[in-house]
Amino acid sequence: MTDPPEEVPQAHSEIVLYQTEDGLSRIQVRLENETVWLTQAHMAELFQTSVSNINIHIRNILRDGELQERAVIKEYLITAADGKRYRTKHYRLEMILAVGYRVRSLRGTQFRQWATERLREYLVKGFTLDDDRLKGRDRLGDYFDELLARIREIRASEKRVYQRIREILALAVDYREGEQETQLFFATMQNKMHYAASGMTAAEIIRRRADADQANMGLMTWSGGRVLKRDVSTAKNYLAEGEIDTLNRIVVMFLDQAEFRAQRRQDIRMRDWTVFLDKFLRDTELPVLEGLGSVSQEEARSWAETQYGVFVERRRLAAEQAAENRYLDDLRSTAKALESTRTTQPSPRKTTRKRKKD
């Protein structure tokens, strides 16, 4: 006879797996009765994989005898979105750790990096210390407090909109600088924002607005005193004031959303940002990008650089012509000054010498 399911405790246990700014993987845990209980759905979210994948690992762990079912599985009654209560299996910390060693995902890799470092420390020293716990800190509380502080710091920043966008997106717990998945995520988000502001992707903006016939090649902003090659392949440099204003409003929405989640002790993942952005754009009746657009980044870059070559040559010829015109103007001014000097000078007096009489 199985034990009747209990109600889920009001104060839920929590686990947050994230990467610090120095590139190290960290786990923060909120324990209830010295352990953690998570559902398969929670584990799937933690390790960024599917519920079916988590289920396969759990069955294999139990089949191999690595853990005993009665020791690590417990049923709780949970209230679903429809208001009904359902018996749902929850898994103890030992099972969560065992799954973390098996799951194949970026988050699983981060978990194993963290766990391996703890094991190495234990084998070398004979013990492992949690410095935050020794100092009496609420580690999970510290994470969300630091997240809130970072959000408010970005909000107060006077940095340009694009720098703030990158900093906001980097708040995601699974954001890893330099990773291919992260680069693809950032490019996708950037394209969605460009499309919402201008009706074009970043590549389409460059392809349609980079024009050697236009003043400053069609750029609205650029670094330094003159347009350089590095400026012409950046979409934001072609955006008008109203389009930049739209981007700023999107940034404010992101900050509000991030702050609300941090206050509710909910972490943010890269996929969450995508969902938030699409929903916000639809709610505000802004265009939502579907797909990759009609112009590739390589095509846009090639077009911009070709236009820049024409633009630079025209600028060089214009500069040479201007220099020649200045030279001719200087010659004319000098000649005129000399002529003026000659006409204003008095004529020299003629002197006659008297002849002596013999």
FENFEN-V832974 format. One record per pair of residues at least 24 apart in sequence whose ideal C-beta (glycine too) atoms are under 8 Angstrom apart, sorted by the first residue. I is the first residue (numbers start at 1). J is the second residue. Records with the same first field share a line. If there is no record, write none. Layout:
I = J + J
This chain:
2 = 75
3 = 75
5 = 75 + 76 + 77 + 87
6 = 74 + 75 + 76 + 77
7 = 76 + 77
8 = 76 + 77 + 78 + 90
13 = 37 + 38
14 = 140 + 265
15 = 46 + 96
16 = 140 + 143 + 173 + 267
17 = 46 + 47 + 107 + 110 + 111 + 114 + 173
18 = 143 + 173 + 174 + 267
19 = 110 + 173 + 174 + 175 + 176
23 = 177
25 = 110 + 111 + 113 + 114
26 = 114
27 = 111 + 114
28 = 139 + 140 + 142 + 143
29 = 139 + 140
30 = 138 + 140
35 = 92 + 93
36 = 92 + 93 + 96
37 = 74 + 76 + 90 + 91 + 92 + 93
38 = 90 + 91 + 96
39 = 78 + 88 + 89 + 90 + 91
40 = 89 + 91
43 = 91 + 96 + 99
45 = 269
46 = 96 + 107
47 = 99 + 100 + 103 + 105 + 107 + 108 + 111
48 = 105 + 106 + 107 + 108 + 174 + 269
49 = 103 + 104 + 105 + 107 + 108
53 = 103
54 = 99 + 103
57 = 98 + 99 + 102 + 103
58 = 91 + 95 + 99
60 = 102
61 = 95 + 98 + 99 + 102
66 = 98
67 = 94 + 95 + 98
106 = 174 + 176 + 179 + 181
107 = 174
140 = 265
144 = 262 + 263 + 265
147 = 171 + 258 + 262
148 = 259 + 262 + 263
151 = 255 + 258 + 259 + 262
152 = 259
154 = 255
155 = 255 + 259
161 = 244 + 247 + 248 + 251
162 = 236 + 247
164 = 251
165 = 189 + 190 + 193 + 247 + 251 + 254
168 = 251 + 254 + 255 + 258
169 = 270 + 273
171 = 258 + 268
172 = 268 + 269 + 270 + 272 + 273
173 = 267 + 268 + 269
174 = 269 + 270
175 = 270
181 = 270
182 = 270
185 = 270 + 273 + 274
188 = 274
189 = 273 + 274 + 277
191 = 289 + 292 + 293
192 = 274 + 277 + 278 + 281 + 288 + 289
193 = 247 + 250 + 277
194 = 235 + 239
195 = 287 + 288 + 289 + 293
196 = 246 + 250 + 281 + 286 + 287 + 288 + 289
197 = 239 + 243 + 244 + 246 + 247 + 250
198 = 239 + 243
199 = 287
200 = 293
201 = 289 + 292 + 293 + 294 + 295
202 = 235 + 297 + 300
203 = 235 + 293 + 295 + 296 + 297 + 299 + 300
204 = 293 + 294 + 295 + 300
205 = 235 + 238 + 239
206 = 232 + 233 + 234 + 235 + 238 + 295 + 300 + 301 + 303 + 304
207 = 295 + 299 + 300 + 303 + 304
209 = 238
210 = 238 + 300 + 303 + 304 + 307 + 308
211 = 307
212 = 307 + 308 + 310 + 311 + 314
217 = 307 + 308 + 311
227 = 308 + 311
229 = 305 + 308
232 = 304 + 305 + 307 + 308
233 = 300 + 301 + 304 + 305
246 = 286
250 = 277 + 280
253 = 280
